[in-house]
Amino acid sequence: MISVFALFATTATAQNITWIDADVHYPHTPASDVTLRTDTTITAWRGERIGMRGMIVGKSSAKAVQLRVDAAPNAPEAKASWLCDVLTDSFSTCGYHPDSLEAYNVAEVIDLPGDPHPLAKGQQQTFWVSVEIPRDAAPGTYHYTLTTRGAKAKSLTFRVNVVDRQLPAPHDYTFHLDLWQQPYSVARYHNVQPWSQEHLDHLRPYMKELARLGQKVVSAILFYEPWGQQSNDKFQPMIQVTKHTATNGDTTWSYDYTIFDRWVEFMAECGIDQQIDCYSMVPWDMTFRYYDEARRDTINLKTTTDTPEYRDLWISYLRDFAAHLKDKGWFDKTAIAMDERGLDDMLRAYHVAQYAVPGMKMTLAGNRHKPLVDLLYDYSVAYGQEFTPEERAERLARGQHSTYYTCCTDAHPGLFSNSNPVDATFIPLYALAADFDGWLHWSWLNWTDDPLHDSRFFLFAPGDTYFFYPGPRSSLRHERLLEGIQQFEKVAALRAEGYPDDRDGQQQLALRRLFDDIKNEPAQDPLRLAELLARLKSIVNTPPAK
């Protein structure tokens, strides 16, 4: 096996092609010779999507080289795509990202299958091959051949060994995935009116790919910009709020749910329908924008959680909202969601919500606070924090979700365009080891001005705002995250079945030891993370006993 740090090189007289590891990024200029790997085998469950990476270096330049995969008629379909460059630079923690850092290209964008790509003489170019194994595929070994066209023909072979085990459909994954959506980026990029039919048509393939990851949560926006205008595209409210003042001075409010309903129903059509998180009762700048009918103007109410005007605003809002949710059949799966808010504000907001609508669910992505552990329906704590075993058991018994999140403070495991791809796979493995239901991340599709070519943003490390590309085009980070989620599901399935082939307890012992190693791993060494992943696969991919 080629080390993840070994760099493929070419001689001056030959075009070479090889399989390479998918755990780190490779420079475009060859650095050292390695033994070519022209064949590989991957073991998979039925219902799993697998991926592998290859590299080619040409003797001469070529303008349009295509990749083709051939297989027997009964083999699961395989797709080959070039990995395209996007600009990145170095990691920096939260806040304004320095513009003085040296930018460089990283091959991270998985291009559309079949699209040709130029090859430069003496440069190495990587590509990605994926195979979607049907859930009803027959167990067995399937053989494939990948060839290049448009340059001197070269080929690789690979085999997919499908074992007689089945993953659930992505909608039924147990991993609680919460990637916040940004529909306004898609409207801006494709130059369409937000919430028009054209907008939904452009959104659909992206959200279906999100559903393929097993996404559980719909992100809905209650008031303008819950996160203090830190995004490239501003989050507009999905519920229009209007204040009415009668001639006698009495105040009433009305609420237009047209966009909210369209969004929730659309996401359900795409396969994402298990939870609706609504942001936010405690936005970052504590400003609430609404239309004042008497003034004929939009008002920005700046307030705090301990004022009468805050209570009045939210008691009316939540009661009307709850009635609407119950009418639509959505109340039980809807929660008022907050992000990185302090304990006092959370408790005040919680009590206002419960006074207005007893039983209204609430969520938080933020630090662990003991007084909130029993109260929050969905609690995502910062990476490195944990629930006690007793808290975890009690939350599980109450049907509450307990996850963790990574953000701009975490260089490792990182989900930046400069991160090692194996970091994305490690994220679900850490959830296994630390006994979390899943993982939350603030952005999946919050595009920069030129997302296909430049992942840098003036806030945060490069790529922090998105890891799925226009096209729609996937990425190494996206595919490696799916790989980790699928390994999580394999362990969940074995647990649910009572480890049917583990007659001497060795499988469970090996998993406990592996989880201890994962939990204690600082997640900085990609070679170490790749080793941990390989150990997990060797345990869960063992064919069932006959």
Rosetta blueprint (number, residue, H / E / L):
1 M L
2 I L
3 S L
4 V L
5 F L
6 A L
7 L L
8 F L
9 A L
10 T L
11 T L
12 A L
13 T L
14 A L
15 Q L
16 N E
17 I E
18 T E
19 W E
20 I E
21 D L
22 A L
23 D L
24 V L
25 H L
26 Y L
27 P L
28 H L
29 T L
30 P L
31 A L
32 S L
33 D L
34 V L
35 T L
36 L L
37 R L
38 T L
39 D E
40 T E
41 T E
42 I E
43 T E
44 A E
45 W E
46 R E
47 G L
48 E L
49 R E
50 I E
51 G E
52 M E
53 R E
54 G E
55 M E
56 I E
57 V E
58 G L
59 K L
60 S L
61 S L
62 A E
63 K E
64 A E
65 V E
66 Q E
67 L E
68 R E
69 V E
70 D E
71 A E
72 A L
73 P L
74 N L
75 A L
76 P L
77 E L
78 A E
79 K E
80 A E
81 S E
82 W E
83 L E
84 C E
85 D E
86 V E
87 L E
88 T E
89 D L
90 S L
91 F L
92 S L
93 T L
94 C L
95 G L
96 Y E
97 H L
98 P L
99 D L
100 S L
101 L L
102 E L
103 A L
104 Y E
105 N E
106 V E
107 A E
108 E E
109 V E
110 I E
111 D L
112 L L
113 P L
114 G L
115 D L
116 P L
117 H E
118 P E
119 L E
120 A L
121 K L
122 G L
123 Q L
124 Q E
125 Q E
126 T E
127 F E
128 W E
129 V E
130 S E
131 V E
132 E E
133 I L
134 P L
135 R L
136 D L
137 A L
138 A L
139 P L
140 G E
141 T E
142 Y E
143 H E
144 Y E
145 T E
146 L E
147 T E
148 T E
149 R E
150 G L
151 A L
152 K L
153 A L
154 K L
155 S E
156 L E
157 T E
158 F E
159 R E
160 V E
161 N E
162 V E
163 V E
164 D E
165 R E
166 Q E
167 L L
168 P L
169 A L
170 P H
171 H H
172 D H
173 Y L
174 T L
175 F L
176 H E
177 L E
178 D E
179 L E
180 W L
181 Q L
182 Q L
183 P H
184 Y H
185 S H
186 V H
187 A H
188 R H
189 Y H
190 H H
191 N L
192 V L
193 Q L
194 P L
195 W L
196 S L
197 Q H
198 E H
199 H H
200 L H
201 D H
202 H H
203 L H
204 R H
205 P H
206 Y H
207 M H
208 K H
209 E H
210 L H
211 A H
212 R H
213 L L
214 G L
215 Q E
216 K L
217 V E
218 V E
219 S E
220 A E
221 I E
222 L L
223 F L
224 Y L
225 E L
226 P L
227 W L
228 G L
229 Q L
230 Q L
231 S L
232 N L
233 D L
234 K L
235 F L
236 Q L
237 P L
238 M L
239 I L
240 Q E
241 V E
242 T E
243 K E
244 H E
245 T E
246 A L
247 T L
248 N L
249 G L
250 D L
251 T E
252 T E
253 W E
254 S E
255 Y E
256 D E
257 Y L
258 T H
259 I H
260 F H
261 D H
262 R H
263 W H
264 V H
265 E H
266 F H
267 M H
268 A H
269 E H
270 C H
271 G L
272 I L
273 D L
274 Q L
275 Q E
276 I E
277 D E
278 C E
279 Y E
280 S L
281 M L
282 V L
283 P L
284 W L
285 D L
286 M L
287 T E
288 F E
289 R E
290 Y E
291 Y E
292 D E
293 E L
294 A L
295 R L
296 R L
297 D E
298 T E
299 I E
300 N E
301 L E
302 K E
303 T L
304 T L
305 T L
306 D L
307 T L
308 P H
309 E H
310 Y H
311 R H
312 D H
313 L H
314 W H
315 I H
316 S H
317 Y H
318 L H
319 R H
320 D H
321 F H
322 A H
323 A H
324 H H
325 L H
326 K H
327 D H
328 K H
329 G L
330 W L
331 F H
332 D H
333 K H
334 T E
335 A E
336 I E
337 A E
338 M E
339 D E
340 E L
341 R L
342 G L
343 L H
344 D H
345 D H
346 M H
347 L H
348 R H
349 A H
350 Y H
351 H H
352 V H
353 A H
354 Q H
355 Y H
356 A H
357 V L
358 P L
359 G L
360 M L
361 K E
362 M E
363 T E
364 L E
365 A E
366 G E
367 N L
368 R L
369 H L
370 K H
371 P H
372 L H
373 V H
374 D L
375 L L
376 L L
377 Y L
378 D E
379 Y E
380 S E
381 V E
382 A E
383 Y L
384 G L
385 Q L
386 E L
387 F L
388 T L
389 P H
390 E H
391 E H
392 R H
393 A H
394 E H
395 R H
396 L H
397 A H
398 R L
399 G L
400 Q L
401 H E
402 S E
403 T E
404 Y E
405 Y E
406 T L
407 C L
408 C L
409 T L
410 D L
411 A L
412 H L
413 P L
414 G L
415 L L
416 F L
417 S L
418 N L
419 S L
420 N L
421 P L
422 V H
423 D H
424 A H
425 T H
426 F H
427 I H
428 P H
429 L H
430 Y H
431 A H
432 L H
433 A H
434 A L
435 D L
436 F L
437 D L
438 G E
439 W E
440 L E
441 H E
442 W L
443 S L
444 W L
445 L E
446 N L
447 W L
448 T L
449 D L
450 D L
451 P L
452 L L
453 H L
454 D E
455 S L
456 R L
457 F L
458 F L
459 L E
460 F L
461 A L
462 P L
463 G L
464 D L
465 T L
466 Y E
467 F L
468 F L
469 Y E
470 P L
471 G L
472 P L
473 R E
474 S L
475 S E
476 L H
477 R H
478 H H
479 E H
480 R H
481 L H
482 L H
483 E H
484 G H
485 I H
486 Q H
487 Q H
488 F H
489 E H
490 K H
491 V H
492 A H
493 A H
494 L H
495 R H
496 A H
497 E L
498 G L
499 Y L
500 P L
501 D L
502 D L
503 R L
504 D L
505 G L
506 Q H
507 Q H
508 Q H
509 L H
510 A H
511 L H
512 R H
513 R H
514 L H
515 F H
516 D H
517 D H
518 I H
519 K H
520 N L
521 E L
522 P L
523 A L
524 Q L
525 D L
526 P H
527 L H
528 R H
529 L H
530 A H
531 E H
532 L H
533 L H
534 A H
535 R H
536 L H
537 K H
538 S H
539 I H
540 V H
541 N L
542 T L
543 P L
544 P L
545 A L
546 K L
